[in-house]
Amino acid sequence: MTHVATLLCAFALDALLGDPYAMPHVVRLIGGLVAGVERWLRSLMGRGRRSKLAAGVALVLVVAGVSCAVAAGVLWLAWRVAPWLGFVVQTLLCYQLLAARQLRVEALRVYHELAADDLTRARKAVSMIVGRDTERLDVAGVTRAAVETVAENTSDGVVAPLLWMAVGGPVGGVLYKSVNTMDSMVGYRNERYEFFGRCAARVDDVCNWVPARVTGVLMCLAAPLAGLDGRGAWRILARDRRNHASPNAAYPEAACAGALGVRLAGPTSYFGVLHDKPTIGDATRPIRPNDIVAANRLCAATSLLALALACGVAAVVARAMGGW
């Protein structure tokens, strides 16, 4: 039951500590690796489309390979030294792959600025957790951006890492997080990354295909637990789950929009270019800053259900591995 115990302890550490900025963090290390490998590959690649696509493939292979190899090596060494040390290192590694508390902290920072009627600081706070342009967002736009990122990152930052760790252990979690980090850094459709970041974006879509759909279902189940509209969540998930350029993002966003009874998405500006994104959900009422708090409640309830599911999957995997 070591696998299950690791998940439980990692989840508890994330809930208690979040992401202390002074602590060395595996995701920040992966981010540094991505930046370094990108610089190296750009010094080698040509200007043509094929060269950029090939360099993007190399980026994914190098970053994912190095990240997994280092994680596996550290874990192997720790377990060789002593079982207790192996368990501690494994737990700390898994803890750093989760982001439930930090997501809540960053989203509530936006809420508190809006509650203080400081739109300028609210725009600054939300710019730290979203990729869109925030300089001209009104209160509703800032709120919508924060709610959307809570919904999407419930999948990317909590459910997906839990499921990948449940199936593949800590190294599986590192593999997922390395791909997800690459996508967040280079997976943009702009002049710089249209071709170079395409492989990272596509691999991230594959890695999140199952977790995003699981997150949508878990959000619908969690909505009544969070005091929200479960029926609305199911209805909007069924109707709007494909209303996004990403094959995955609309699943958690649709469930969240339905649970809250608000409309998300719509036209959004990225790097100065307006994208006419389809809307998700019904505008049964105007979105308001308190919806950020409600979205965090939904995230917390969904995370607990995801933990239970991941522990069950981990137990099954561990039993199957023992049987082999």
Rosetta blueprint (number, residue, H / E / L):
1 M L
2 T H
3 H H
4 V H
5 A H
6 T H
7 L H
8 L H
9 C H
10 A H
11 F H
12 A H
13 L H
14 D H
15 A H
16 L H
17 L H
18 G L
19 D L
20 P L
21 Y L
22 A L
23 M L
24 P L
25 H L
26 V H
27 V H
28 R H
29 L H
30 I H
31 G H
32 G H
33 L H
34 V H
35 A H
36 G H
37 V H
38 E H
39 R H
40 W H
41 L H
42 R H
43 S H
44 L H
45 M L
46 G L
47 R L
48 G L
49 R H
50 R H
51 S H
52 K H
53 L H
54 A H
55 A H
56 G H
57 V H
58 A H
59 L H
60 V H
61 L H
62 V H
63 V H
64 A H
65 G H
66 V H
67 S H
68 C H
69 A H
70 V H
71 A H
72 A H
73 G H
74 V H
75 L H
76 W H
77 L H
78 A H
79 W H
80 R H
81 V H
82 A L
83 P H
84 W H
85 L H
86 G H
87 F H
88 V H
89 V H
90 Q H
91 T H
92 L H
93 L H
94 C H
95 Y H
96 Q H
97 L L
98 L L
99 A L
100 A H
101 R H
102 Q H
103 L H
104 R H
105 V H
106 E H
107 A H
108 L H
109 R H
110 V H
111 Y H
112 H H
113 E H
114 L H
115 A H
116 A L
117 D L
118 D L
119 L H
120 T H
121 R H
122 A H
123 R H
124 K H
125 A H
126 V H
127 S H
128 M L
129 I L
130 V L
131 G L
132 R L
133 D L
134 T L
135 E L
136 R L
137 L L
138 D L
139 V H
140 A H
141 G H
142 V H
143 T H
144 R H
145 A H
146 A H
147 V H
148 E H
149 T H
150 V H
151 A H
152 E H
153 N H
154 T H
155 S H
156 D H
157 G H
158 V H
159 V H
160 A H
161 P H
162 L H
163 L H
164 W H
165 M H
166 A H
167 V H
168 G H
169 G H
170 P H
171 V H
172 G H
173 G H
174 V H
175 L H
176 Y H
177 K H
178 S H
179 V H
180 N H
181 T H
182 M H
183 D H
184 S H
185 M H
186 V H
187 G L
188 Y L
189 R L
190 N L
191 E L
192 R L
193 Y L
194 E L
195 F L
196 F L
197 G L
198 R H
199 C H
200 A H
201 A H
202 R H
203 V H
204 D H
205 D H
206 V H
207 C H
208 N H
209 W H
210 V H
211 P H
212 A H
213 R H
214 V H
215 T H
216 G H
217 V H
218 L H
219 M H
220 C H
221 L H
222 A H
223 A L
224 P H
225 L H
226 A H
227 G L
228 L L
229 D L
230 G H
231 R H
232 G H
233 A H
234 W H
235 R H
236 I H
237 L H
238 A H
239 R H
240 D H
241 R L
242 R L
243 N L
244 H L
245 A L
246 S L
247 P L
248 N L
249 A L
250 A H
251 Y H
252 P H
253 E H
254 A H
255 A H
256 C H
257 A H
258 G H
259 A H
260 L H
261 G L
262 V L
263 R L
264 L E
265 A E
266 G L
267 P L
268 T E
269 S E
270 Y E
271 F L
272 G L
273 V E
274 L E
275 H E
276 D L
277 K L
278 P L
279 T E
280 I E
281 G L
282 D L
283 A L
284 T L
285 R L
286 P L
287 I L
288 R L
289 P L
290 N H
291 D H
292 I H
293 V H
294 A H
295 A H
296 N H
297 R H
298 L H
299 C H
300 A H
301 A H
302 T H
303 S H
304 L H
305 L H
306 A H
307 L H
308 A H
309 L H
310 A H
311 C H
312 G H
313 V H
314 A H
315 A H
316 V H
317 V H
318 A H
319 R H
320 A H
321 M H
322 G H
323 G H
324 W L
